Amino acid sequence: MDKSGRKKQISDLIESASSKKLLELRDTADELDLAIVDLLIKRFQIVEQINSIKSGLGLDVYDPEREREIIEYIREANKELPESYIRNIFHRILDESRRFQNDIEQKKKDSAGL
C-alpha cells in the first residue's frame, strides 16, 4: 500500500472511531434527557400537591422568597457549571411550575363556573 493509501486508511479509522464515540456520547445524553424528564414529572407531581395545600391555605402561587431560596441553594450546590446556566435553567423550571399551578387554579375556577 502506498503512502496516500495508508493515510486514507488511517483517516477512515479515526473517522470511524470518532463517529462511534459520537454515537455513544449521544446515546448517553439521550439517557440523561430521559432521566431529566422523569425527574421533572416527579417534581411537577410534588408541585401539584404543594399547590393543593397553598390553595387550601389561601396562599398565592407566586412566592418570591421561596424562589430566591431555591435559586440560592441550587447555586451553592453547583460546583461545575457557570452560575448563569444553572440560574437560567432553574428560573425556567420555576416559571413553568408557576404556570402549571396557575393552570390548575384556572381549571378549578372553570369547573366551578367562575
Contact map, one row per residue, 1 for C-alpha under 8 A:
111011000000000000000000000000000000000000000000000000000000000000000000000000000000000000000000000000000000000000
111111000000000000000000000000000000000000000000000000000000000000000000000000000000000000000000000000000000000000
111111100000000000000000000000000000000000000000000000000000000000000000000000000000000000000000000000000000000000
011111110000000000000000000000000000000000000000000000000000000000000000000000000000000000000000000000000000000000
111111111000000000000000000000000000000000000000000000000000000000000000000000000000000000000000000000000000000000
111111111100000000000000000000000000000000000000000000000000000000000000000000000000000000000000000000000000000000
001111111110000000000000000000000000000000000000000000000000000000000000000000000000000000000000000000000000000000
000111111111000000000000000000000000000000000000000000000000000000000000000000000000000000000000000000000000000000
000011111111100000000000000000000000000000000000000000000000000000000000000000000000000000000000000000000000000000
000001111111110000000000000000000000000000000000000000000000000000000000000000000000000000000000000000000000000000
000000111111111000000000000000000000000000000000000000000000000000000000000000000000000000000000000000000000000000
000000011111111100000000000000000000000000000000000000000000000000000000000000000000000000000000000000000000000000
000000001111111110000000000000000000000000000000000000000000000000000000000000000000000000000000000000000000000000
000000000111111111000000000000000000000000000000000000000000000000000000000000000000000000000000000000000000000000
000000000011111111100000000000000000000000000000000000000000000000000000000000000000000000000000000000000000000000
000000000001111111110000000000000000000000000000000000000000000000000000000000000000000000000000000000000000000000
000000000000111111111000000000000000000000000000000000000000000000000000000000000000000000000000000000000000000000
000000000000011111111100000000000000000000000000000000000000000000000000000000000000000000000000000000000000000000
000000000000001111111110000000000000000000000000000000000000000000000000000000000000000000000000000000000000000000
000000000000000111111111000000000000000000000000000000000000000000000000000000000000000000000000000000000000000000
000000000000000011111111100000000000000000000000000000000000000000000000000000000000000000000000000000000000000000
000000000000000001111111110000000000000000000000000000000000000000000000000000000000000000000000000000000000000000
000000000000000000111111111000000000000000000000000000000000000000000000000000000000000000000000000000000000000000
000000000000000000011111111100000000000000000000000000000000000000000000000000000000000000000000000000000000000000
000000000000000000001111111110000000000000000000000000000000000000000000000000000000000000000000000000000000000000
000000000000000000000111111111000000000000000000000000000000000000000000000000000000000000000000000000000000000000
000000000000000000000011111111100000000000000000000000000000000000000000000000000000000000000000000000000000000000
000000000000000000000001111111110000000000000000000000000000000000000000000000000000000000000000000000000000000000
000000000000000000000000111111111000000000000000000000000000000000000000000000000000000000000000000000000000000000
000000000000000000000000011111111100000000000000000000000000000000000000000000000000000000000000000000000000000000
000000000000000000000000001111111110000000000000000000000000000000000000000000000000000000000000000000000000000000
000000000000000000000000000111111111000000000000000000000000000000000000000000000000000000000000000000000000000000
000000000000000000000000000011111111100000000000000000000000000000000000000000000000000000000000000000000000000000
000000000000000000000000000001111111110000000000000000000000000000000000000000000000000000000000000000000000000000
000000000000000000000000000000111111111000000000000000000000000000000000000000000000000000000000000000000000000000
000000000000000000000000000000011111111100000000000000000000000000000000000000000000000000000000000000000000000000
000000000000000000000000000000001111111110000000000000000000000000000000000000000000000000000000000000000000000000
000000000000000000000000000000000111111111000000000000000000000000000000000000000000000000000000000000000000000000
000000000000000000000000000000000011111111100000000000000000000000000000000000000000000000000000000000000000000000
000000000000000000000000000000000001111111110000000000000000000000000000000000000000000000000000000000000000000000
000000000000000000000000000000000000111111111000000000000000000000000000000000000000000000000000000000000000000000
000000000000000000000000000000000000011111111100000000000000000000000000000000000000000000000000000000000000000000
000000000000000000000000000000000000001111111110000000000000000000000000000000000000000000000000000000000000000000
000000000000000000000000000000000000000111111111000000000000000000000000000000000000000000000000100000000000000000
000000000000000000000000000000000000000011111111100000000000000000000000000000000000000000000000000000000000000000
000000000000000000000000000000000000000001111111110000000000000000000000000000000000000000000000000000000000000000
000000000000000000000000000000000000000000111111111000000000000000000000000000000000000000000000100010000000000000
000000000000000000000000000000000000000000011111111100000000000000000000000000000000000000000000000010000000000000
000000000000000000000000000000000000000000001111111110000000000000000000000000000000000000000000000000000000000000
000000000000000000000000000000000000000000000111111111000000000000000000000000000000000000000000000000000000000000
000000000000000000000000000000000000000000000011111111100000100000000000000000000000000000000000000010000000000000
000000000000000000000000000000000000000000000001111111110000000000000000000000000000000000000000000000000000000000
000000000000000000000000000000000000000000000000111111111000000000000000000000000000000000000000000000000000000000
000000000000000000000000000000000000000000000000011111111111100000000000000000000000000000000000000000000000000000
000000000000000000000000000000000000000000000000001111111111100000000000000000000000000000000000000000000000000000
000000000000000000000000000000000000000000000000000111111110000000000000000000000000000000000000000000000000000000
000000000000000000000000000000000000000000000000000011111110000000000000000000000000000000000000000000000000000000
000000000000000000000000000000000000000000000000000001111111000000000000000000000000000000000000000000000000000000
000000000000000000000000000000000000000000000000000001111111100000000000000000000000000000000000000000000000000000
000000000000000000000000000000000000000000000000000001100111111000000000000000000000000000000000000000000000000000
000000000000000000000000000000000000000000000000001001100011111000000000000000000000000000000000010011000000000000
000000000000000000000000000000000000000000000000000000000001111100000000000000000000000000000000010000000000000000
000000000000000000000000000000000000000000000000000000000001111111100000000000000000000000000000000000000000000000
000000000000000000000000000000000000000000000000000000000000011111110000000000000000000000000000000000000000000000
000000000000000000000000000000000000000000000000000000000000001111111000000000000000000000000000000000000000000000
000000000000000000000000000000000000000000000000000000000000001111111100000000000000000000000000000000000000000000
000000000000000000000000000000000000000000000000000000000000001111111110000000000000000000000100000000000000000000
000000000000000000000000000000000000000000000000000000000000000111111111000000000000000000000000000000000000000000
000000000000000000000000000000000000000000000000000000000000000011111111100000000000000000000000000000000000000000
000000000000000000000000000000000000000000000000000000000000000001111111110000000000000000000000000000000000000000
000000000000000000000000000000000000000000000000000000000000000000111111111000000000001001100000000000000000000000
000000000000000000000000000000000000000000000000000000000000000000011111111100000000000000000000000000000000000000
000000000000000000000000000000000000000000000000000000000000000000001111111110000000000000000000000000000000000000
000000000000000000000000000000000000000000000000000000000000000000000111111111000000011000000000000000000000000000
000000000000000000000000000000000000000000000000000000000000000000000011111111000010011000000000000000000000000000
000000000000000000000000000000000000000000000000000000000000000000000001111111100000000000000000000000000000000000
000000000000000000000000000000000000000000000000000000000000000000000000111111100000000000000000000000000000000000
000000000000000000000000000000000000000000000000000000000000000000000000011111111010010000000000000000000000000000
000000000000000000000000000000000000000000000000000000000000000000000000000111111000000000000000000000000000000000
000000000000000000000000000000000000000000000000000000000000000000000000000001111100000000000000000000000000000000
000000000000000000000000000000000000000000000000000000000000000000000000000001111110110000000000000000000000000000
000000000000000000000000000000000000000000000000000000000000000000000000000000011111110000000000000000000000000000
000000000000000000000000000000000000000000000000000000000000000000000000001001001111111000000000000000000000000000
000000000000000000000000000000000000000000000000000000000000000000000000000000000111111100000000000000000000000000
000000000000000000000000000000000000000000000000000000000000000000000000000000001111111110000000000000000000000000
000000000000000000000000000000000000000000000000000000000000000000000000011001001111111111000000000000000000000000
000000000000000000000000000000000000000000000000000000000000000000000010011000000011111111100000000000000000000000
000000000000000000000000000000000000000000000000000000000000000000000000000000000001111111110000000000000000000000
000000000000000000000000000000000000000000000000000000000000000000000000000000000000111111111000000000000000000000
000000000000000000000000000000000000000000000000000000000000000000000010000000000000011111111100000000000000000000
000000000000000000000000000000000000000000000000000000000000000000000010000000000000001111111110000000000000000000
000000000000000000000000000000000000000000000000000000000000000000000000000000000000000111111111000000000000000000
000000000000000000000000000000000000000000000000000000000000000000000000000000000000000011111111100000000000000000
000000000000000000000000000000000000000000000000000000000000000000100000000000000000000001111111110000000000000000
000000000000000000000000000000000000000000000000000000000000000000000000000000000000000000111111111000000000000000
000000000000000000000000000000000000000000000000000000000000000000000000000000000000000000011111111100000000000000
000000000000000000000000000000000000000000010010000000000000000000000000000000000000000000001111111110000000000000
000000000000000000000000000000000000000000000000000000000000110000000000000000000000000000000111111111000000000000
000000000000000000000000000000000000000000000000000000000000000000000000000000000000000000000011111111100000000000
000000000000000000000000000000000000000000000000000000000000000000000000000000000000000000000001111111110000000000
000000000000000000000000000000000000000000000011001000000000100000000000000000000000000000000000111111111000000000
000000000000000000000000000000000000000000000000000000000000100000000000000000000000000000000000011111111100000000
000000000000000000000000000000000000000000000000000000000000000000000000000000000000000000000000001111111110000000
000000000000000000000000000000000000000000000000000000000000000000000000000000000000000000000000000111111111000000
000000000000000000000000000000000000000000000000000000000000000000000000000000000000000000000000000011111111100000
000000000000000000000000000000000000000000000000000000000000000000000000000000000000000000000000000001111111110000
000000000000000000000000000000000000000000000000000000000000000000000000000000000000000000000000000000111111111000
000000000000000000000000000000000000000000000000000000000000000000000000000000000000000000000000000000011111111100
000000000000000000000000000000000000000000000000000000000000000000000000000000000000000000000000000000001111111111
000000000000000000000000000000000000000000000000000000000000000000000000000000000000000000000000000000000111111111
000000000000000000000000000000000000000000000000000000000000000000000000000000000000000000000000000000000011111111
000000000000000000000000000000000000000000000000000000000000000000000000000000000000000000000000000000000001111111
000000000000000000000000000000000000000000000000000000000000000000000000000000000000000000000000000000000000111111
000000000000000000000000000000000000000000000000000000000000000000000000000000000000000000000000000000000000111111
